[in-house]
């Protein structure tokens, strides 16, 4: 299989960064964006001012607002927001061909159904061959050519290894995995837990509390992963612990910065209203809480974040409730 012509669906920061990296690696890349101004910015000014400002894009990168322009590609990277994956792939269904590789790069859980992105794609594009790309990476770092390491998961080992070779380059090192569920789950859950870490930072609770919330959040990630059949080593890897550490440790993360604003007393609506890009953890929290309830998995930090986002708990009450939980063994 030849993988040289690549379509990137989603003109946000991460989609643009991936498109830029693949273009610099010598691939023939076309980037689909919903916003007409983003398409013209990329094609005419070689920038994406709305989602990735300050970074000059390679002149070989082409942008389009027509999904049909992406149909002839050798592989498709799906980088639209998680809650739009179903609608975008439903439109793609009439354009793509059976067996065409589709790599899910969206990180989240569908709020309406509680399904992971791979499950959504399996329903809307059942004849495509799917993989998942996830791991610790900030779009601005990747777009600037700074090094990063990610995991690409595919149940087809031959295709997974080929995708790792053709999508990776000197700046992005890709590790192959067959654990699609584990890789997806880590990328989705870390967004919710990063909101919790941001709240701790915003409240000024100190480094000790930050370490505690990240560690106990990781315990929740491992518990839900085990219930859904994910491998423990995947949770310990780049797409699990690696992405969690990155996202909880830097205000570059939209989810952590949202939590920090909440911890400082700002309202959720005010924070989201000032943003162009989607903060995935806001939508994923509710879906994960329902999923954990169905699987009877204890996730108190995730539940507290969800309650704060819904306005059922204040930040102070959420923190107090977590600290008053009964003493128990760590394992």
Secondary structure by P-SEA (a helix, b strand, c coil): ccccbbbbccccaaaaaaaaaaaaaccbbbbbbccaaaaaaaacccccccccccccccccccccccccccccccbbbbbccccaaaaaaaaaccccccccbbbbccccccccccccaaaaaaaacccbbbbbbcccccaaaaaaccbbbbbbbbccaaaaaaaaaaaccccbbbbbbcaaaaaaaaaaaaaaaaaaaaaaaaacccaaaaaaaaaaaaaaaaaaaaaaccccccccccccaaaaaaaacccccaaaaaaaaaaacccaaaaaaacccccccccaaaaaaaaaaaaccccaaaaaaaaaaaccccaaaaaaaaaaccccccc
